[in-house]
Amino acid sequence: MRSIVLSIFLCLVNISFCFCVSGIEVKKEGYLWEISGNGLPESSYLFGTFHGTFDILYDYVDSIPGYHEAFDRARLVCGEVDISGEGGMGDPATMKKLFEPLPADSTYRELLSAADFRYLDSTVVAMSKELGGNSGPLMSLRPNALSYTISQMSQLADMKKKGMEPGKLQIMDAQIMKVAGEQAKATAGFETVSEQLEMLLVSDNSLRKDAEGLIRGLKQQGIMNQTAVSIAQAYRSGELKKMERYGVMLDSLIGTVLPAKDLEEYHSLMDKLLRGRNEAWMEKIPEMLAAQPTFIAVGARHLTGDVGLIAMLREKGYTVTPVN
């Protein structure tokens, strides 16, 4: 099941969603918000980024009213992670452990039915050939690490088809941090890469259950890819409020994909990825805002709803208003 959630997370969680409800007018509130009040001598800013696919890149920020002015005012730029900063990747030992191989006495041939093993093997072989690699080492990875790796390979294959060069793409979150460094601004990250991956890849399930979840996730990849295309179009609408409505539709969709027994685990994990992380970040944000004007750039899904950063900041006494 966690493999399905991983696919959803990579495609959906941190990007803005759109669900148009006929007959309901929504005040347009975008992805850039000003944080003031509560004793702050200067305003700070909160920005919802897009980092789920390569359909929208850093140059999109040029279309956001007030973005560059807000960014220029900040002396600290904080993202979900700061790969450019010291320790941004996290603990090397943790990274190594997350991608450790299956136990010597376990193979996917033993963990899966014959039909599911053939499906997995053919999927990995085909994708490896497309990228000019060897499928052998991949089949030794644990299920959640293999799911993550396949997701990354799928994105690389898609870029290859579109004629994109991965090293030259200006991914929004990474480029924001890079520009901050080039402008000699202080930079910080709420988490390290290893911490993010640990939330996604570490599971209390048996290897067999994770392997079965991997297969279910792969078989739903077509739906996820179609959804990701729609989400890129939705982000371009610039309307954050529509994301809350899409959340209802998303839960409905997941309910048709996951077996009933896995839904509780899905909701628990998504709560951890959204509410849990937002609460952890809110333990750090007030100190940042008090020290200097700060530009916070995190996935747009983290901004909205009762457990979003906008609501949490207001609960702390800050005035949070959209920059239109």
C-alpha positions in Angstrom: 0.0 0.0 0.0 2.8 2.4 0.8 4.0 2.1 -2.7 0.7 3.4 -4.0 1.0 6.3 -1.5 4.5 7.0 -2.7 3.3 7.3 -6.3 0.5 9.6 -5.1 3.0 11.6 -3.0 5.4 12.1 -5.9 2.7 13.2 -8.3 0.2 14.9 -6.1 0.9 15.8 -2.5 3.0 18.9 -2.8 1.4 20.5 -5.8 -1.8 22.5 -6.1 -5.0 20.8 -7.1 -8.0 22.0 -9.0 -11.6 20.8 -8.7 -14.1 23.1 -10.3 -17.5 23.1 -8.5 -20.3 24.5 -10.8 -22.2 27.4 -9.4 -19.7 28.3 -6.6 -17.7 31.5 -6.9 -14.3 31.4 -5.3 -12.2 34.5 -4.5 -8.9 34.0 -6.3 -6.1 33.4 -3.8 -2.8 32.4 -5.3 0.4 30.8 -4.0 2.2 33.9 -2.6 1.1 35.1 0.9 2.4 37.9 3.1 3.0 37.2 6.8 2.8 40.2 9.1 1.6 41.3 12.5 2.2 39.5 15.8 5.1 41.8 16.6 7.0 41.3 13.4 9.1 44.4 12.4 9.0 43.4 8.7 6.8 41.2 6.6 7.8 37.7 5.6 6.3 35.6 2.8 4.9 32.1 2.2 5.0 30.6 -1.3 3.4 27.4 -2.5 5.6 25.6 -5.1 5.1 23.0 -7.8 7.5 20.1 -7.7 5.6 17.0 -8.8 6.4 16.8 -12.5 8.5 18.7 -15.0 5.6 20.4 -16.7 6.0 23.6 -14.6 9.5 24.9 -13.9 11.1 27.8 -12.1 10.3 30.3 -14.9 6.6 30.1 -13.9 7.4 32.4 -10.9 7.7 35.3 -13.4 3.9 35.1 -13.9 3.2 35.5 -10.2 2.4 39.1 -9.1 4.7 40.3 -6.5 6.9 37.2 -6.4 10.3 38.9 -7.2 9.6 41.9 -5.0 8.8 39.5 -2.0 11.8 37.4 -2.7 14.1 40.4 -2.9 12.9 41.7 0.5 13.8 38.4 2.2 17.1 37.9 3.9 16.5 34.2 4.6 15.0 31.7 2.2 13.8 28.4 3.6 12.6 25.4 1.6 11.5 21.9 2.5 15.1 20.9 1.9 18.2 22.8 1.1 20.3 20.5 -1.0 22.9 23.2 -1.6 23.5 23.7 2.1 25.8 21.7 4.4 24.1 18.5 5.4 21.2 19.0 3.1 21.2 15.4 1.9 21.1 14.2 5.5 22.9 11.3 7.2 24.9 9.2 4.7 24.3 6.1 6.8 20.6 6.6 6.7 20.6 7.1 3.0 22.6 3.8 2.6 20.2 2.0 4.8 17.1 3.2 2.9 18.4 1.6 -0.2 19.8 -1.6 1.3 19.0 -4.8 -0.7 16.5 -7.5 0.1 17.7 -10.1 2.7 19.7 -12.9 1.2 16.9 -15.3 1.7 14.2 -13.2 0.0 13.5 -12.6 -3.7 10.5 -11.1 -5.6 10.0 -14.5 -7.1 9.2 -15.8 -3.6 7.4 -12.7 -2.4 4.9 -12.5 -5.3 2.7 -14.7 -7.3 4.1 -16.0 -10.6 2.0 -13.6 -12.6 2.9 -10.6 -10.5 6.6 -11.5 -10.6 6.5 -11.6 -14.4 4.7 -8.3 -14.5 7.3 -6.7 -12.2 10.3 -8.2 -14.0 9.1 -7.2 -17.4 8.3 -3.6 -16.2 11.7 -3.1 -14.7 13.5 -4.7 -17.7 11.6 -2.6 -20.2 12.3 0.6 -18.3 16.0 -0.2 -17.8 16.4 -0.9 -21.5 14.7 2.4 -22.4 17.3 4.3 -20.2 20.2 2.1 -21.2 20.7 0.5 -17.8 20.7 -2.9 -16.2 17.7 -4.2 -14.4 19.6 -6.7 -12.3 20.5 -4.5 -9.3 17.1 -2.9 -9.2 15.4 -6.3 -8.5 17.5 -6.6 -5.4 16.0 -3.4 -3.8 13.4 -3.6 -1.1 9.8 -2.9 -2.4 9.5 0.8 -1.3 12.9 1.7 -2.5 12.2 -0.1 -5.8 8.9 1.8 -6.1 10.7 5.2 -5.6 13.4 4.2 -8.1 10.9 3.2 -10.7 9.1 6.5 -10.2 12.3 8.4 -10.8 13.1 6.3 -13.8 9.7 6.9 -15.2 10.2 10.6 -15.0 13.6 10.4 -16.7 12.0 8.3 -19.5 9.3 10.9 -19.9 11.9 13.7 -20.1 13.8 11.7 -22.7 10.7 11.3 -24.9 10.1 15.1 -24.6 13.7 15.9 -25.5 14.5 17.4 -22.1 18.0 17.3 -20.5 17.6 16.6 -16.7 20.8 18.5 -15.8 19.5 21.7 -17.4 16.0 21.7 -16.0 15.3 24.4 -13.5 13.1 22.6 -11.0 11.2 25.3 -9.0 12.2 24.4 -5.5 15.8 23.7 -6.2 16.2 26.8 -8.4 14.6 29.0 -5.7 17.3 27.8 -3.3 20.0 28.2 -5.9 19.0 31.8 -6.7 18.9 32.6 -3.0 22.5 31.4 -2.7 23.6 33.4 -5.7 22.1 36.5 -4.1 24.0 35.8 -0.9 20.9 35.3 1.1 20.9 32.9 4.0 19.3 29.5 3.2 17.8 26.8 5.3 15.7 23.6 4.9 13.0 22.2 7.2 14.2 18.7 6.5 17.0 16.8 4.9 16.6 14.5 1.8 17.2 11.4 4.0 14.5 12.5 6.4 12.0 12.9 3.6 12.8 9.5 2.1 12.7 7.9 5.5 9.1 8.9 5.9 8.3 7.4 2.5 10.4 4.3 2.4 10.5 2.9 5.9 7.6 0.6 6.6 6.4 -1.6 9.5 4.8 -4.0 6.9 6.2 -7.4 5.9 8.2 -7.5 2.8 5.4 -9.5 1.2 2.8 -6.9 1.9 5.1 -4.1 0.6 5.8 -6.1 -2.5 2.1 -6.6 -3.2 1.6 -2.9 -2.7 4.4 -2.2 -5.2 2.5 -4.3 -7.8 -0.8 -2.5 -7.1 1.0 0.9 -7.4 2.6 0.0 -10.7 -0.8 -1.2 -12.1 -2.3 2.2 -11.2 0.6 4.2 -12.7 -1.5 5.1 -15.8 -4.1 6.7 -13.7 -1.5 8.6 -11.7 0.2 9.8 -14.9 -3.1 11.1 -16.3 -3.8 12.8 -13.0 -0.4 14.5 -12.9 -1.0 16.1 -16.3 -4.3 17.5 -15.0 -2.6 18.8 -11.9 0.0 20.7 -13.9 -2.9 22.4 -15.7 -4.6 23.1 -12.4 -1.6 24.7 -10.8 -1.5 27.2 -13.7 -5.0 28.4 -12.7 -3.2 30.0 -9.7 -6.2 29.4 -7.4 -5.1 27.8 -4.1 -8.7 27.5 -2.7 -9.6 25.0 -5.4 -7.1 22.6 -3.9 -9.3 22.0 -0.9 -12.1 21.0 -3.1 -9.9 18.6 -5.0 -8.9 17.0 -1.7 -12.4 15.6 -1.5 -12.2 14.2 -5.0 -8.7 12.8 -4.4 -9.9 10.8 -1.3 -12.8 9.5 -3.4 -10.4 8.4 -6.1 -8.0 6.7 -3.6 -11.0 4.9 -2.1 -11.6 3.2 -5.5 -7.9 2.2 -5.8 -7.0 0.9 -2.4 -8.6 -2.1 -0.7 -10.7 -1.1 2.3 -8.2 -2.6 4.7 -5.5 -0.2 3.4 -7.5 3.0 3.6 -6.8 3.5 7.3 -3.1 3.2 6.7 -3.3 5.6 3.7 -5.1 8.3 5.8 -2.6 7.8 8.6 0.4 8.2 6.4 -1.1 11.2 4.5 -1.8 12.9 7.8 1.8 12.4 8.8 3.1 13.8 5.5 0.9 16.9 5.6 -0.3 17.8 9.1 2.6 16.2 10.9 5.2 17.9 8.8 3.4 21.2 9.0 3.3 21.1 12.8 7.1 20.2 12.9 7.8 23.2 10.6 5.7 25.5 12.7 8.0 24.8 15.6 10.8 26.5 13.6 9.0 29.2 11.7 8.2 31.8 14.4 11.9 32.1 15.3 12.8 32.6 11.6 10.2 35.3 11.1 11.2 37.1 14.3 14.9 37.1 13.3 14.7 38.5 9.8 12.4 38.8 6.7 11.9 35.2 5.5 10.7 33.7 2.2 9.3 30.2 2.9 8.9 28.0 -0.2 7.2 24.7 0.2 4.8 22.5 -1.8 1.5 24.3 -2.3 -0.5 21.5 -0.7 1.1 22.5 2.6 -0.6 25.9 2.6 -4.3 25.1 2.5 -6.9 23.6 4.8 -7.4 23.5 8.5 -4.0 21.8 9.0 -2.2 24.0 6.4 0.5 26.5 7.2 -1.8 29.5 6.5 -4.3 28.4 9.2 -1.5 27.4 11.6 0.2 30.8 11.2 -3.1 32.6 11.9 -3.7 30.5 15.0 -0.3 31.8 16.2 -1.5 35.4 15.8 0.0 36.3 12.5 -1.8 38.1 9.7 -1.6 36.1 6.6 -2.9 37.7 3.4 -2.7 36.8 -0.3 -0.4 38.9 -2.5 -2.5 39.5 -5.6 
